[in-house]
Amino acid sequence: MRKTAHSDEREKIVAEALSPVATELRLIDAADLVSLLRYERWGNISDLVTSAAELYFLPGTVRLGAGGEYRLDWDRKPEIMLDLELKPDGVTIYAKLSLADVQAGVEIDHITFHSPSTDADSDTAFLAQSLSNARFVVEARPQRRSY
């Protein structure tokens, strides 16, 4: 995607939203992910992404996109890149999620607003709100008092 003045801010919003999903995916052994990518087991990878995402987002919000890749060399730790498709209400985001040993990153490849505004700041605010609305909200239960 061609970078714009709002690209960094939008990537930050998407990265913060995907942070718990990336944390879940990083619990999977890197060798297993590399193996699944190497042998193009897209259905299995899709199931893993969906399972990680369903803990935090409404069904269908986050799914595996076109595929993924990995970097694995003798002199460095593995890095896994997964193409993701995010579809909160009113916006579609195609992004690449990078999973490394101690961190994860997001790069937006393409973003489409279904009803774009003429103001890019409004679109960015809409993106943040749409992703927030697509998350599961867990309210704290009142604790019982024991007498």
Secondary structure by P-SEA (a helix, b strand, c coil): cccccaaaaaaaaaaaaaaaaaaaaacccaaaaaaaaaacaaaaaaaaaaaaaaaccccccccccccbbbbbcccccbbbbbbbbbbcccbbbbbbbbbccccccccccbbbbccccccaaaaaaaaaaaaaaabbbbccccccccc
